[in-house]
């Protein structure tokens, strides 16, 4: 049976939850200048080892991480169990390049899984297909030693088949030693000249093993296997419209985004997004039928820095009142187009439409297509009624609007004190 014919798991929980936390954490937190620092600065393995010898996150408290994620309205999390540097957060039997062999002296993954599970979040593991530390991983165009001719000459002694087995052994550990895992995030394939793809990873064997061990687990689309992938993964990009699959049906997708311009902790990176921008990404994605996986890069001492905490607290304040416009929601029913500078999300089970206002209009907002469908409207943050005018003719306020069949929602002159006000619209049954 080929990989693309294996039974597919249900994505119902995933499209209902909509919001997750991505965590990039590894040795790269110590140089604190991007998780690809080893690649960008072409650091040799023996020089990179100084971070391994000093990795000691003495302030690490995963229960604090999990509480911040839950308060922000996140329903699942994904942790980099191993990133491209090859360093493992858990006590793998197949390598010594792992947290228990650093000054940390312990498995850092198990308490994290327990903490997030106790807060009610689903568990996701990121596992890098790339490994710049493993002796059998051949040097290619993204390897830190890509320009080292002597190192390139040693490729003949490296064996990607041994490395592919190493990956399967480690993924087997992740799927048998940590209980139920809900999501696997493999990263990433780059086939073509001096690259690597499905044959190098032996992706079919890896995928078949995953399906055998935990058939329910959702797997991303980065194994370079056509037809395989329970969800699509646009990265640092907001799709301009909903994404469709090869058959033309709405696809299951998740945009992965950063709080700043780096995934790993970057002390000097200054393009941090505002709370309002983060909410815009979340709302915009859900309005197009997608999820948001929002990344945090903890410090080398094991904490979220003050900038990350500030953003997460801001999101939490908004989600305290507005989470029901996100969880369980997706795109609006066919034919309902949100007014300018706004987005609709829709809960089909409750028949509630949520109008998110990115720019505050003066006194009224006109919503076409709702005359026969709207029953009631209120602000979501305080449940205060929003008065409705049903407009059957093209004229309103003494002006010929050029269209009819709309409602005018009456708004206060002053914007409510929330980053993005939301009007909850109850549709007729």
Secondary structure by P-SEA (a helix, b strand, c coil): ccccccccccaaaaaaacbbbbbbbccccccccccccccccccccccccccccccccccccaaaaaaaaaaacccccccccccccccccccccccccccccccccccccaaaaaaaaaabbbbbbbbbccccccccccccccccccccaaaaaacccccaaaaaaaaaaaaaaaacccccccbbbbcccccccccccccccaaaaaaaaaaaaccccccccccccccccccccccccccccccccccccccbbbbbbbccccccccccccccccaaaaaaaaaaaaaaccccbbbbbbcccccccaaaaaaaaaaaaaaccccccccccccccccccccccbbbbbcccccbbbbbbccccccbbbbccccccccccccccccbbbbbbbbccccccccccccccbbbbbbccccccccbbbbbbbbcc
